[in-house]
């Protein structure tokens, strides 16, 4: 089921029972305590920049923190690695990048592709009612140059789909291939986003 969803849609929902509720409580508390140590990430270079690994970088603004023991425990959990492996068909999936993103009013992330090493990117909200992510799964199999040519000058492309961000409910997506973005936060509250990227150690 996970594999079919990944191949057809480029996304999978992580079953709720995979992550223990007590661990979610620890991760949420850790995110609260780490917020004052988060650093500003503000890339203002205009346009899209194609990287050698196939990723595409673009302007963004938010605050970031790599997380602590609780985030690490979540990223290293066997259940999540099993979901990553079943979805992608890879044998030795390991978390290589994880962290917290704190969005204040007006913060944003223009359309981009994740690091080419990321076979699957998991994300969820650690605050309720996060706005959806925009993404273009129909451009998943285009080359980097084709994506840059098609999307240059469009930080938030028209015609994209909405990718719901659940509260303490992880969803995995093909972030290194499907272009995605977050429009400027237009509420007066802040949002906390958790992301975890997996790769296959056999390659």
N, C-alpha and C positions, 0 to 999 in steps of 0.2 A: 504493500500500500504506500509506504513512504517513498519507495523507489519510483513507483508509477507517478506519484505526485511531483517528484523532483524532475523527472524527464519531461513530463507534460507541461508543468507550470513554472518550474524553476524555484519552487518553494515547498516547505513542509512545516507542519505544526508539530511541536514537541508535545507528546502526551503528558497530561498534568501529573500523572503518577511517577514520571521519570525523576522529578526533583522534589525532595521532601519539603514540606511546608516550613519546617524549622530552619532549613538552610535559607529559604527565601527571607525569613525574618532576620537572619544574620546578615544577609547581603544588603537588605534594605537599611538596617541600622548602620552598617559599615558605610554605605553611600552617604548617609546623613553626616556621619562623623568625618568623612574625607572631604566634604565639600569645601571647607575652608582652606584646604591645601591644594585645590585644583588650580591649574595654570591656564592662562588664556591661550587659545589657539586661534590665531587670526591671520589667515592667508588672504592677502588682498590682491595677489597677482590676477589680473583680469583674464577671462577666457579659460579654455581647456588645455591642459598640458598632457600629452601622451607620454607615458613612461615605457622603458624598455621591457618591463615585465608584463605589459598589457594593461596595466592600470591607467586610470585617467584622473588627474588631480584638478581641483578647481577651487575658487574662493569659498571660505567658510569662516564662521565665527561661533565659538562656544568656549566653555572651559572643560578641561579634561583631567582625569586622574586614572592611573593604571589599576586602582583597586588594591585591596589588601588580602588577608587570608581567606575571607569568606568568598570573595569573587574568584580567587584562585581555586578554592575547593569546588565551586560550581563548575568552573571551566574544566577542571580535571576529573569530574565525575564520570564514572564508567557508563552510566546510563546515557549521558549526553553524547559521549564518544560513540556509543552504539547507534544512536539515532543518526549521527553524522555519517557513519560508515554505511548504514543501511540505505540512506537516502542517496549518497553519491556513488555507492558501489566500490568504495575504496576500503582497503584492509586495515590500515594502521593510522586512523585519524587521531590527531593530537592538536590540542589548542596551542596556537602560536602567538596569538594576540588577543588581549582582553582589556576592558577598561570601562570607565564611566564618562558620560558626556553630560554636562550641565548646561541646559539651554535657558537663557534669560530672555525677556521680551526683546524681539528684534533679531535674535540670533538665528543663524541659517546655515545651510550647506547646499551649495550649487550642485548640479548634476555631475556625477562622477562614477568611476568604477573602482572597486576595492583593490588592494594589493593582489598581484597575480598569484601569490602563494596561497591565497585563501580559497580553498575548495568549497567552503560553505561558511556563511556568516550568520550567526544567530543574534537576535536582538529582542529586547522587551523593555517596557517601561518599569521604572521603580517608583514612579508617581502615577496616580490614576489619570485616565482620560487624556493620554497623549494623542496629539493629532497624527493622522496617518502619514506614512512616507510615500512620496511619489516614486514610481519606477516604470521602466519600459521593458518588460520581459520579451516583447516582440523583437527587440534589438539584441537579444542575448547572444546570437551567433554571428553577429557582424564583427569584422576586424576592428581593432582600435582606431585605425585611420578612418574607417567608414563611420564609426560613431562620432569621432571628433568633427568630421566634415558635416555630418548631418545635424549635430547639435550645437555647433559653434555659435555663440551669440544668444543662446537660449538657456539661461540658468535654471529655469523651471519650465521644461518643455510642455507644450500643449499636447493633448491626446494621450497623456500617460494614465496609468492605472493607480489606484490608491491601495497601499499595502498597510493594513491595520496593524497598529502597535499595541499589543496586549499588555495588561498590567500583571507583572510577575508571571507571564505566560510566554515562553520562548517560541519564536518562529525562525526557521532557517530559510535563507534565500541565496540565490546565486549572485552574490554581490560583486564578484570579480568579472562577471560577464554582463549582467543586466544593469544598465545605467539607472541610478537612483538619486534622490535628493530630499532635502527638508526645506520647505518654504519658511520664511521668517516667522518666528513665534509671535502670534498676534494676541496673546492673552497677557494678563498682568502677573500671572504666576510663573514659576519656573518649572521645567521638565527635567527629569533625570532618565537618561537612556543607558542601558547596559548593552554592550556588544562583545561577542566572542567569535573569533575566527579560527577555523580548523584547517589543517593541511594533512596530507598523506605522507608519512615518513618513509614509505617504501620507494618513493620516486626521488 
